[in-house]
């Protein structure tokens, strides 16, 4: 039988006699979102290699774009920059396309690079374990009932508890791989219902997270509470009082105000852009690449101005903040001016790219409040007493702290994702059976050399791993960079130049220390806000400085 350690071909060991049946993959990829798709394309195009398999828990490609289907879901980066450099799309219908068009683009890329037969849906990679004697990864797969991979981990666990394991899990399988690449995204597991809100068990209405939108929920003439004012909420809240949803009222609960940036406009009118650029960029690809490069440069200039903590940066941020406060006061009713004035510096949290959220606050059916949602009743909710912003101790503030009761039929959570629990719930056991999560806990928090590799975990790579987000540019650009970096080493393993690749511990520890020290000098850590970049202990495993 062929030595699996040296084989570059997908192969199967049958279960004849005492041997256990198993399948071997030279390269196994976790996740068919943007990063997994990019890796598959580049394995084919750059290395001429097609002996890989992509396992995806959800029932379709696209990752966060597949699962997020709330009203108005759209890209807040210009589409020409939010696409693969190796597979540009000159035919975007608009400057900021909605989610369905982005999924269509990603599916088109899979068609172009013949990835469809390489992707296996409804399959959850639950654990990988390094076999030191064989120098291979043992990978445990759980085959899910169709569509149930679209549920969050907690919702699947709840279903198992209520209806039994067979209602979720169809079978388990153990395979082996020479190389494992995690392309699991960050926006995977929605945050729980806040523990600070009492009475959920008594509430008779619907409760769901925006990342798992309940399209069966009847919102017509309903009183809706939205918890959160992040990017998703800014896109769907303006649509709730309009057809086909026609909500009676929307109360949006805000903990602290975001910095809100008016959405960039096209160089020409929207109508001319949508009419002419698909033809022009299709016929003159260099023009499209030049425009994309210009957007890249503008994003980098934004980073240089905002994100570090020097006298120049502080001055630049003050100027930007003045512009944004002016935009806010020109757009929203005066009654919201105080609660929409942030008390932290711009860039500390992810900024909202505003299309129509601010203008929607002029709708009398939409109310914004910083009074906390403290409890739910069967058909209502209690706001207050107190307020989250401005500081309740600020006696000069005119914002109410009185407890009030409001009607409520539906609660929509827009409170983000579990972003500091990297790779959860996937268990990764490296040399000596050590869990990667345990190594991270011992060293202070999630980390990886260049955001891609960890010592003690040979032939394992992460795409868009810890400390690879910047908060100012296209995520796809970052994913492509990580793919190209990983391929430098994957190439040598597949060529037989080396059997394993592993970063040295000293290099990983030094790199992480430098990252964390540099982050202390950035707005992410020193901007005076509570953000999702940092864990409760202050460890920033998200941002790249």
C-alpha positions, -999 to 999 in steps of 0.1 A, spaced: 0 0 0 12 35 -8 29 53 21 3 79 31 29 102 45 44 107 11 12 104 -11 -1 135 -29 -32 117 -40 -66 113 -22 -68 76 -13 -91 53 6 -81 24 29 -109 -2 28 -121 -19 59 -113 -54 48 -102 -77 76 -90 -60 108 -81 -27 91 -103 3 98 -117 21 68 -105 56 63 -99 83 37 -67 102 33 -64 138 19 -31 154 11 -47 188 20 -78 192 41 -95 226 44 -119 236 71 -145 261 58 -159 272 24 -162 309 30 -140 335 13 -108 322 27 -114 285 19 -125 294 -16 -94 315 -21 -71 287 -9 -88 262 -32 -84 285 -62 -48 292 -55 -39 255 -49 -52 248 -84 -39 279 -101 -5 285 -84 5 249 -74 -14 230 -101 -27 208 -73 -63 194 -70 -60 167 -44 -77 185 -16 -111 185 1 -130 215 17 -153 206 45 -181 231 52 -205 229 82 -231 250 66 -253 240 36 -238 264 11 -207 284 2 -199 319 13 -194 316 51 -208 347 68 -224 358 36 -243 325 33 -257 326 68 -264 364 72 -297 370 54 -311 399 74 -329 427 54 -305 450 37 -274 428 43 -247 444 21 -210 450 18 -197 482 33 -165 481 12 -167 489 -25 -173 456 -43 -144 461 -67 -121 460 -37 -142 433 -19 -133 406 -45 -104 384 -53 -75 399 -71 -71 367 -91 -108 367 -101 -120 403 -106 -157 409 -113 -163 439 -136 -201 434 -136 -210 443 -100 -245 458 -102 -238 485 -77 -209 500 -57 -220 483 -25 -238 451 -35 -261 431 -12 -253 398 3 -271 377 -24 -249 392 -51 -217 385 -31 -227 349 -27 -234 347 -64 -199 361 -71 -183 335 -48 -203 307 -64 -191 320 -98 -155 318 -86 -161 282 -75 -176 274 -109 -146 290 -127 -120 272 -107 -139 239 -106 -142 237 -68 -178 225 -65 -168 188 -64 -141 196 -39 -166 210 -13 -185 188 11 -214 206 29 -232 197 61 -199 184 76 -185 197 108 -148 193 115 -149 187 153 -114 177 162 -80 172 147 -51 154 163 -15 151 153 -2 115 149 35 119 157 45 84 146 29 88 112 33 126 108 -3 130 98 -34 147 111 -63 126 123 -95 145 116 -129 138 131 -159 147 110 -195 149 120 -220 146 92 -251 167 100 -287 165 89 -291 188 58 -293 224 68 -286 219 105 -251 232 101 -266 266 95 -277 266 132 -253 280 157 -233 256 179 -256 264 209 -287 259 189 -275 225 177 -267 215 213 -302 227 223 -318 206 196 -298 175 206 -310 180 242 -346 184 232 -349 160 203 -320 136 206 -286 133 188 -302 116 158 -321 148 151 -288 166 143 -261 141 137 -262 115 109 -228 98 113 -192 104 124 -161 97 103 -123 98 109 -100 107 81 -64 116 78 -45 145 62 -10 155 56 -18 192 58 -48 209 75 -57 245 69 -84 262 90 -103 288 69 -129 291 96 -141 327 98 -145 349 128 -182 359 124 -194 324 132 -210 320 166 -236 347 175 -234 361 210 -259 347 235 -290 365 248 -276 389 273 -277 375 308 -284 410 322 -319 409 307 -344 390 329 -377 374 320 -370 358 287 -388 326 298 -419 347 303 -418 365 269 -444 352 245 -430 368 213 -402 358 190 -365 362 199 -338 357 173 -303 369 163 -298 389 132 -272 364 120 -299 337 121 -328 358 108 -362 342 113 -379 347 79 -410 331 92 -415 357 119 -445 380 112 -433 416 118 -464 433 104 -478 458 129 -455 443 156 -436 462 182 -399 453 178 -370 457 201 -335 457 185 -306 451 209 -274 466 194 -263 494 171 -235 477 151 -230 473 114 -258 448 109 -284 467 129 -275 499 109 -285 480 77 -317 463 88 -333 487 112 -342 513 85 -361 486 66 -383 473 95 -410 500 93 -412 497 55 -428 471 32 -428 441 34 -421 442 71 -443 472 82 -435 471 119 -456 493 141 -427 504 161 -389 498 165 -371 505 197 -333 503 192 -313 498 224 -278 512 223 -251 507 249 -226 532 235 -228 552 203 -207 542 173 -187 566 152 -208 568 120 -192 576 86 -213 586 56 -210 559 30 -186 569 2 -201 579 -31 -191 569 -66 -169 592 -87 -199 597 -110 -237 595 -103 -250 562 -90 -270 557 -122 -240 563 -145 -218 541 -124 -242 512 -126 -248 517 -163 -212 523 -176 -187 507 -153 -196 470 -160 -190 477 -197 -159 499 -191 -142 476 -166 -150 446 -187 -134 460 -217 -105 478 -200 -94 455 -171 -64 477 -163 -87 505 -155 -106 483 -130 -73 473 -114 -61 509 -112 -94 519 -95 -90 490 -71 -55 501 -63 -67 536 -57 -92 523 -31 -64 503 -15 -43 534 -12 -71 554 3 -77 527 29 -41 526 38 -41 564 42 -70 560 66 -50 535 87 -20 559 88 -42 588 99 -64 570 125 -51 539 141 -18 547 158 -13 569 189 11 597 180 6 634 181 -1 634 144 -28 607 148 -44 624 178 -47 656 158 -60 638 127 -86 619 148 -98 652 163 -104 666 129 -122 635 117 -143 634 149 -154 670 143 -165 661 108 -185 631 119 -202 649 148 -212 676 122 -226 649 99 -245 634 128 -261 667 138 -271 675 103 -288 641 98 -305 629 130 -332 647 151 -318 670 178 -332 648 206 -305 622 197 -275 645 195 -264 638 230 -267 600 230 -250 598 195 -219 617 207 -192 591 215 -170 595 245 -141 576 230 -118 582 201 -127 573 165 -113 539 154 -114 523 188 -145 504 177 -154 494 142 -170 524 125 -205 523 109 -206 530 72 -239 547 70 -263 545 41 -297 552 57 -295 544 95 -290 580 106 -318 593 82 -341 565 94 -340 580 129 -363 607 116 -390 581 112 -414 585 141 -419 547 143 -382 543 152 -369 552 186 -332 551 198 -324 548 235 -294 542 257 -316 531 286 -308 494 292 -333 466 284 -335 452 319 -364 427 316 -390 412 294 -426 406 302 -451 384 283 -459 412 258 -437 440 269 -403 451 282 -388 473 309 -362 499 300 -341 513 328 -338 526 354 -306 542 345 -288 547 312 -256 534 295 -247 567 278 -240 594 288 -226 585 322 -255 583 346 -234 604 370 -234 633 345 -259 656 362 -258 680 332 -272 654 309 -308 657 298 -311 620 289 -337 602 310 -329 576 336 -365 568 345 -378 533 342 -404 529 315 -425 500 301 -429 496 264 -449 470 243 -429 443 227 -438 415 203 -404 406 188 -368 409 201 -340 410 175 -305 406 188 -278 425 169 -252 421 197 -224 406 176 -204 374 177 -180 355 199 -149 369 184 -123 362 210 -129 324 211 -108 315 180 -116 283 162 -143 273 188 -157 247 190 -130 229 169 -105 211 191 -69 210 178 -44 186 195 -8 190 185 23 172 196 19 153 229 -19 157 226 -17 193 238 -48 214 230 -41 246 211 -66 264 234 -46 254 264 -14 267 249 -31 300 242 -44 302 277 -9 296 291 6 323 269 -21 350 275 -45 345 247 -51 334 211 -20 340 189 -1 327 159 31 335 141 21 358 112 -15 349 122 -10 315 105 11 289 125 18 277 160 47 258 174 38 222 184 12 220 155 31 209 124 15 212 89 -13 233 103 -21 267 89 -48 293 97 -62 317 71 -73 350 88 -61 337 122 -54 358 153 -42 394 149 -49 396 111 -78 421 111 -70 458 106 -105 474 107 -98 497 77 -96 476 45 -110 446 26 -111 413 46 -106 395 13 -73 413 8 -61 400 42 -73 365 34 -55 365 1 -23 376 19 -26 347 44 -33 322 16 -2 333 -3 19 331 28 7 296 37 13 283 1 50 291 5 52 263 29 25 240 16 44 239 -17 75 225 -1 55 198 18 37 187 -14 69 187 -34 85 164 -8 112 189 1 102 185 37 78 162 56 66 188 81 67 226 86 66 240 121 74 275 135 99 276 163 85 285 198 110 313 202 99 329 169 62 326 178 65 340 213 87 369 201 63 377 173 33 377 196 50 398 222 59 424 196 23 424 183 8 429 218 33 456 227 27 475 195 -11 472 200 -7 491 232 3 521 211 -28 519 188 -63 532 191 -76 496 195 -62 494 230 -59 530 240 -90 546 225 -111 545 257 -138 521 246 -150 486 251 -146 468 218 -148 432 204 -111 433 195 -101 426 231 -110 399 256 -120 406 292 -84 403 303 -73 429 278 -57 406 254 -62 417 218 -62 387 195 -81 404 167 -63 435 154 -31 437 135 -12 469 144 
